[in-house]
Amino acid sequence: MSRIQKLNEADAIHTLTIQQNNFNKIRKIIKELELESLDVNTKACIDETVQVIVNYIMRIKDH
């Protein structure tokens, strides 16, 4: 049984709220760093999305 299947409604809403807040933080960072041209897949996990941003920043920093 997956972790999602084990969630009750309150836990599921709480988990979704945390994910939404995390992606809102990521969107804010993208806007503040003027990286709007960066294509970020918000369907990916938070760690993967953050890594995409870090890689992009490192790439533009090296140029």
MOJOFEN-V846297 format. One line per field, one symbol per residue. ss: DSSP state (H for helix, E for strand, - for the rest). psi: psi as a letter, one per 40 degrees, with the letter a starting at -180 (. if undefined). burial: b if it has 24 or more other ideal C-beta (glycine too) atoms within 12 Angstrom, else e. A space follows every 50 residues. Layout:
ss->???
psi->???
burial->???
//
This chain:
ss->--HHHH--HHHHHHHHHHHHHHHHHHHHHHHH-------------HHHHH HHHHHHHHHHH--
psi->hidddehiddddddddddddddddddddddddeffdehhhheeiiddddd ddddddddddde.
burial->eeeeeeeeeeeeeeeeeeeeeebeebeeebeeeeeeeeebeeeeeeeebe ebbeebeeeeeee
//
